[in-house]
Amino acid sequence: MRMLILVWLFLMAGGLGALLIRKDNGYALLSWDVWTVEMSLATLLLIALLLFAAVYLLIRLVARVFEAPTRLQGWRRRRKTRRAGQSLTRGLLQLAEGEWAKSEHSLVQYAEQSETPLLNYLVAAKAAQCQGAHDRRDAYIRLAHKHMPSADVAVSLTQAELQLEDEQLEMALATLVHLRAIAPRHRYVLSLVAQLCERLGDWEQLLELLPQLRKHKVLDDEQLSQLEIKARMALQDKAAATGTLEQAWNQLPKSLQQDQRLLLNYATHLHEMNQDGIAEPLLRSSLQRDWDQQLVLLYGLLNGEDIKQQLKCAEALLEQQPADPVLLLTLGRLSLKDKLWGKARSYLEASIDASGPVEAFQELGHLLESMGKPDSALAVYRSGIRKTATASTTELPKNLGRMTTSSAA
């Protein structure tokens, strides 16, 4: 558009000049010493214009000659930058295709000429790790940091991710300690620290980290709850192994003592340690508040101090869950403990009819054996085996019996 305007103005000026010259050519006299030159004004203007154009072109030519080395360097630089961009794209595609050695070569080849050497070296570190070349991976990480020291967080995060991916947990710990020092509120840093604590089994440190995870909204409430329960259960397991289980339970906040997952884990350890007298009232109180099938199942295994009261508590749950197979199994077990054989049989049969767990078949079969009914017990055991069978039965020949008889003959 600009060029069209210039051409239009030039044509207008030329046309106007032609009209003026046609009306009057003018007269010019040039004198120097003994020399005199006469010509029309139009001719003088034309000669001046040509001389100006010649001088201008000469100056431009000389300038171009002197600028040639700089222009050549710029062209070479742009060419290398273009190649570096193509090499980066090619390296990323090769990494996605699993061509790790080729990807590493493509990424490093023109990294120094790239507009984003940081990206080249970080991706090259990933390609090197995929080949198991940890030394080269760490060298690329150092080069990335050298090219952009201000990107310390991004570089260190990449390093930590690669170390975690390669199960270099101690090295990842050192990297994340550095990251927490320079970016203590960074959400992804906190997330990686939480992952590392979980994988290292450092549950105390994970619990100390939870307020930060909650404050900076690294995880939602449900995820935080799951993580805390997992940590608390792991610490319960540790306490059970060291004989400090009850102390660990008493140190829990009241709200967590009412969590049925933690209560189930605690009561299971108590049952394994033959401390059912402590576990039974806790489970009874929890079940009176909220239904939980796993707690009901464990409740039937406990030998409480008052088995009749225990059975009465379980029977009260029938009003809420009249046909629950696990509750019926628990009632059958408690009836057995109370030596109520007929009631136990009724409850166990009802559990089986309600598609109860395989333990119901085992308990009923054992009861029938004790009652002197081996055939009925065998039928129950067979039903239980059929229920637990998961593999498909191998098809046998229909004439297998006749084949056996023929062989014997």
C-alpha distance (Angstrom), angle and dihedral (degrees) to the residues before:
residue distance angle dihedral
M1 . . .
R2 3.80 . .
M3 3.80 90.9 .
L4 3.80 91.8 51.1
I5 3.81 90.5 53.4
L6 3.81 91.5 50.2
V7 3.81 92.0 49.5
W8 3.78 90.3 48.3
L9 3.81 92.0 50.8
F10 3.82 90.9 47.3
L11 3.78 91.8 51.8
M12 3.78 91.3 47.6
A13 3.79 91.7 50.1
G14 3.80 91.1 46.8
G15 3.80 92.4 50.0
L16 3.79 91.9 47.9
G17 3.78 90.9 48.3
A18 3.79 91.5 50.0
L19 3.80 91.1 53.1
L20 3.79 91.7 50.4
I21 3.83 93.1 47.5
R22 3.80 91.8 48.2
K23 3.78 89.8 53.8
D24 3.83 94.2 46.3
N25 3.84 126.6 -3.0
G26 3.80 90.8 -163.4
Y27 3.80 125.6 -146.5
A28 3.80 131.0 -100.5
L29 3.81 128.3 -172.9
L30 3.81 121.2 -168.4
S31 3.82 118.4 -170.2
W32 3.77 129.5 -177.4
D33 3.80 122.1 167.5
V34 3.75 104.3 -50.4
W35 3.75 94.7 -17.8
T36 3.75 122.5 98.7
V37 3.79 127.4 -178.0
E38 3.77 123.8 -169.8
M39 3.81 123.6 -168.8
S40 3.73 142.7 140.4
L41 3.77 119.1 -81.6
A42 3.81 90.4 -119.4
T43 3.81 90.9 56.7
L44 3.80 91.1 49.3
L45 3.78 91.9 50.8
L46 3.82 91.1 48.4
I47 3.84 91.8 50.7
A48 3.82 90.8 47.8
L49 3.77 90.8 50.0
L50 3.79 92.2 50.3
L51 3.80 91.8 48.1
F52 3.79 90.7 50.1
A53 3.81 91.1 50.1
A54 3.81 91.5 48.4
V55 3.82 92.9 49.7
Y56 3.82 91.3 45.8
L57 3.81 92.4 50.6
L58 3.80 91.1 47.2
I59 3.80 91.7 51.7
R60 3.82 91.1 48.0
L61 3.80 90.5 49.3
V62 3.79 93.1 50.9
A63 3.82 90.5 46.8
R64 3.80 90.8 50.8
V65 3.79 90.6 50.8
F66 3.80 92.0 53.0
E67 3.83 92.2 43.5
A68 3.81 93.6 49.6
P69 3.85 96.6 94.1
T70 3.80 92.0 48.4
R71 3.79 92.0 46.1
L72 3.79 90.3 48.3
Q73 3.78 91.3 51.9
G74 3.80 90.6 49.0
W75 3.79 91.0 49.9
R76 3.80 91.1 50.1
R77 3.80 90.8 47.7
R78 3.80 92.3 50.5
R79 3.78 89.9 47.0
K80 3.84 91.8 52.4
T81 3.80 90.8 46.1
R82 3.80 90.4 51.6
R83 3.80 90.2 48.8
A84 3.80 90.5 47.4
G85 3.80 90.7 53.2
Q86 3.80 91.1 49.4
S87 3.81 90.2 47.0
L88 3.82 91.3 51.5
T89 3.79 91.7 51.1
R90 3.79 91.1 47.1
G91 3.81 91.5 48.4
L92 3.80 92.5 51.5
L93 3.79 91.5 50.3
Q94 3.81 91.8 48.1
L95 3.80 90.7 50.1
A96 3.82 90.4 52.1
E97 3.82 89.1 49.7
G98 3.81 92.9 51.0
E99 3.82 94.8 -110.2
W100 3.80 91.4 133.9
A101 3.81 100.0 163.7
K102 3.81 92.2 48.1
S103 3.78 90.4 44.9
E104 3.79 92.2 52.7
H105 3.81 91.5 49.8
S106 3.80 93.0 48.3
L107 3.78 93.0 48.3
V108 3.79 96.2 48.0
Q109 3.82 98.6 38.8
Y110 3.81 95.9 78.7
A111 3.81 99.9 13.5
E112 3.81 93.2 119.7
Q113 3.82 91.2 54.7
S114 3.80 93.8 43.9
E115 3.79 121.9 110.5
T116 3.82 86.7 -136.1
P117 3.83 107.5 38.2
L118 3.80 89.1 158.3
L119 3.80 90.4 64.3
N120 3.81 92.3 44.9
Y121 3.78 93.6 54.3
L122 3.81 95.9 42.1
V123 3.79 92.1 53.0
A124 3.81 90.4 43.0
A125 3.81 87.8 55.2
K126 3.81 88.5 56.0
A127 3.81 91.1 49.3
A128 3.82 91.1 49.1
Q129 3.80 91.7 50.7
C130 3.79 91.0 51.7
Q131 3.81 86.0 59.9
G132 3.80 92.7 47.7
A133 3.80 91.6 -112.5
H134 3.80 99.4 140.4
D135 3.81 94.9 165.7
R136 3.80 92.3 56.1
R137 3.79 90.3 43.7
D138 3.80 91.6 55.5
A139 3.82 91.1 45.0
Y140 3.80 90.9 55.1
I141 3.80 90.2 48.7
R142 3.81 89.3 54.2
L143 3.81 91.5 48.3
A144 3.80 90.6 50.3
H145 3.79 90.6 52.6
K146 3.82 90.7 46.1
H147 3.80 92.4 54.8
M148 3.81 93.8 48.1
P149 3.81 114.4 17.3
S150 3.80 89.5 171.6
A151 3.83 88.8 66.6
D152 3.80 92.3 65.2
V153 3.82 92.8 129.6
A154 3.82 94.1 50.9
V155 3.81 93.1 45.5
S156 3.81 94.1 46.2
L157 3.80 91.6 46.8
T158 3.79 90.3 54.0
Q159 3.79 89.7 48.0
A160 3.81 91.8 50.4
E161 3.82 92.1 48.0
L162 3.82 91.5 51.6
Q163 3.80 92.1 47.2
L164 3.80 91.9 49.6
E165 3.77 90.6 47.2
D166 3.81 89.7 52.7
E167 3.83 92.9 46.5
Q168 3.82 91.7 -115.4
L169 3.77 89.4 143.0
E170 3.80 99.0 163.1
M171 3.81 91.7 51.0
A172 3.81 89.8 46.1
L173 3.81 88.7 52.1
A174 3.81 91.3 55.7
T175 3.81 91.3 48.1
L176 3.80 92.9 48.8
V177 3.81 92.1 47.6
H178 3.82 86.7 56.6
L179 3.80 90.5 47.4
R180 3.79 93.2 50.7
A181 3.78 88.7 52.2
I182 3.82 93.6 55.0
A183 3.82 99.0 30.9
P184 3.82 108.4 23.3
R185 3.82 94.4 163.4
H186 3.79 98.6 42.1
R187 3.82 106.3 128.8
Y188 3.79 97.0 -146.8
V189 3.80 91.7 46.6
L190 3.81 89.2 54.2
S191 3.80 90.1 47.5
L192 3.81 92.1 53.2
V193 3.80 91.4 46.6
A194 3.81 89.2 53.2
Q195 3.80 91.0 49.8
L196 3.79 91.0 49.3
C197 3.81 93.2 49.1
E198 3.79 89.4 51.2
R199 3.80 93.0 49.7
L200 3.81 92.6 45.7
G201 3.79 91.4 46.9
D202 3.80 90.6 -123.7
W203 3.80 93.1 150.1
E204 3.81 96.1 162.4
Q205 3.79 91.0 56.4
L206 3.80 90.2 45.7
L207 3.81 91.5 54.1
E208 3.81 89.8 50.1
L209 3.81 88.6 51.9
L210 3.81 95.3 51.8
P211 3.84 96.1 85.0
Q212 3.81 89.7 54.9
L213 3.81 91.0 48.1
R214 3.79 89.7 50.9
K215 3.81 95.2 43.7
H216 3.80 94.6 51.5
K217 3.83 93.4 38.2
V218 3.78 93.9 -122.8
L219 3.82 90.0 151.5
D220 3.78 132.0 18.7
D221 3.80 121.8 -108.7
E222 3.79 94.5 -96.5
Q223 3.80 93.2 50.9
L224 3.80 91.4 47.0
S225 3.79 90.4 50.4
Q226 3.80 92.2 50.2
L227 3.81 90.9 48.3
E228 3.79 93.4 49.3
I229 3.80 92.7 47.8
K230 3.80 90.3 50.0
A231 3.80 91.1 51.0
R232 3.80 93.0 46.1
M233 3.81 92.1 49.2
A234 3.82 91.1 49.7
L235 3.80 89.6 51.7
Q236 3.82 89.2 48.9
D237 3.80 89.5 53.9
K238 3.80 89.4 49.9
A239 3.80 91.5 48.2
A240 3.81 91.2 49.7
A241 3.80 89.4 54.4
T242 3.80 92.1 50.1
G243 3.80 97.2 42.7
T244 3.81 95.8 -111.8
L245 3.79 98.1 106.0
E246 3.81 97.9 121.0
Q247 3.80 91.6 45.9
A248 3.81 90.7 51.7
W249 3.81 90.4 49.3
N250 3.79 93.5 50.7
Q251 3.81 90.4 51.9
L252 3.80 91.5 58.8
P253 3.81 117.9 101.9
K254 3.81 113.0 -103.2
S255 3.79 91.4 -113.1
L256 3.79 90.9 58.1
Q257 3.81 92.6 45.7
Q258 3.80 86.6 62.8
D259 3.80 92.6 52.7
Q260 3.79 104.6 111.0
R261 3.81 93.8 -146.5
L262 3.78 92.6 57.4
L263 3.80 91.2 41.0
L264 3.80 91.3 52.1
N265 3.81 91.3 51.2
Y266 3.81 92.2 46.3
A267 3.80 93.7 47.0
T268 3.81 91.6 47.1
H269 3.80 90.1 56.1
L270 3.80 90.4 47.1
H271 3.81 90.1 51.8
E272 3.79 90.8 49.9
M273 3.81 88.3 51.1
N274 3.85 91.8 49.8
Q275 3.80 91.8 -113.1
D276 3.81 96.8 128.2
G277 3.79 90.5 139.9
I278 3.81 89.1 69.5
A279 3.80 95.9 41.0
E280 3.84 98.8 47.5
P281 3.84 99.7 66.0
L282 3.81 90.5 44.6
L283 3.81 92.0 53.5
R284 3.78 92.1 42.6
S285 3.80 91.9 53.2
S286 3.81 92.4 46.9
L287 3.81 94.1 48.3
Q288 3.79 90.9 50.5
R289 3.82 87.5 58.6
D290 3.81 102.5 38.4
W291 3.78 136.3 6.8
D292 3.80 117.8 -116.4
Q293 3.78 122.3 167.8
Q294 3.81 95.1 -154.7
L295 3.79 91.4 53.6
V296 3.80 89.9 48.3
L297 3.80 90.7 52.5
L298 3.82 91.7 50.8
Y299 3.81 91.5 44.3
G300 3.80 90.0 63.3
L301 3.82 90.7 56.1
L302 3.80 95.6 53.7
N303 3.81 122.6 99.3
G304 3.77 99.6 -146.1
E305 3.78 125.3 -169.2
D306 3.82 91.6 -107.1
I307 3.81 110.6 34.9
K308 3.81 93.0 -178.2
Q309 3.79 91.3 55.6
Q310 3.79 89.0 46.0
L311 3.82 91.3 52.9
K312 3.80 91.0 46.2
C313 3.79 90.6 53.2
A314 3.80 91.8 50.7
E315 3.82 92.5 47.5
A316 3.81 89.4 53.6
L317 3.81 87.4 63.1
L318 3.82 90.1 62.9
E319 3.78 88.7 79.8
Q320 3.82 89.3 64.6
Q321 3.81 98.9 34.3
P322 3.83 107.6 22.6
A323 3.81 96.5 166.3
D324 3.78 103.4 30.3
P325 3.84 107.0 136.4
V326 3.82 94.1 -150.3
L327 3.81 92.2 51.5
L328 3.81 89.8 48.6
L329 3.82 89.6 51.1
T330 3.82 90.0 50.2
L331 3.81 90.7 49.6
G332 3.79 89.5 49.9
R333 3.81 91.5 51.7
L334 3.80 93.2 47.1
S335 3.81 90.3 48.0
L336 3.81 88.5 53.2
K337 3.81 89.9 51.6
D338 3.82 88.1 51.0
K339 3.83 89.9 47.5
L340 3.80 92.9 -119.5
W341 3.79 94.4 143.9
G342 3.79 98.7 174.2
K343 3.79 93.9 47.1
A344 3.79 90.4 45.5
R345 3.81 91.2 52.9
S346 3.81 91.6 49.4
Y347 3.78 93.1 50.1
L348 3.81 93.4 46.5
E349 3.80 93.0 48.1
A350 3.81 89.5 48.9
S351 3.81 89.8 51.3
I352 3.80 91.1 51.7
D353 3.81 91.4 47.5
A354 3.83 88.0 52.6
S355 3.84 90.4 55.0
G356 3.78 91.5 -101.0
P357 3.81 125.8 -179.6
V358 3.77 122.2 -73.5
E359 3.81 90.3 -104.1
A360 3.81 87.7 73.6
F361 3.81 89.9 62.1
Q362 3.79 90.7 49.0
E363 3.80 93.9 49.7
L364 3.81 93.6 45.7
G365 3.80 93.0 46.3
H366 3.81 90.9 50.8
L367 3.83 90.3 48.6
L368 3.82 92.5 50.5
E369 3.79 90.6 49.0
S370 3.81 89.9 52.5
M371 3.82 89.0 49.5
G372 3.82 90.7 56.0
K373 3.82 96.6 -105.9
P374 3.80 103.7 122.7
D375 3.81 95.2 159.8
S376 3.79 92.5 53.9
A377 3.80 90.0 44.6
L378 3.82 90.8 51.6
A379 3.80 91.0 51.5
V380 3.81 90.3 51.7
Y381 3.80 92.2 48.4
R382 3.80 90.3 50.7
S383 3.79 90.6 51.3
G384 3.78 89.6 51.3
I385 3.80 91.7 50.4
R386 3.80 90.7 51.0
K387 3.80 89.0 51.3
T388 3.79 93.5 52.7
A389 3.81 95.9 42.6
T390 3.80 109.3 113.0
A391 3.80 103.9 164.3
S392 3.77 119.4 80.0
T393 3.78 114.7 -105.0
T394 3.80 115.4 -110.4
E395 3.79 110.4 -113.0
L396 3.79 111.8 -119.0
P397 3.82 129.2 -162.1
K398 3.79 113.9 -85.0
N399 3.83 91.3 -133.6
L400 3.82 93.2 51.1
G401 3.83 92.2 123.0
R402 3.82 93.4 50.3
M403 3.80 90.1 46.8
T404 3.81 90.3 54.7
T405 3.79 91.9 48.4
S406 3.81 92.1 49.2
S407 3.80 90.9 50.5
A408 3.81 91.2 51.9
A409 3.80 91.0 51.1
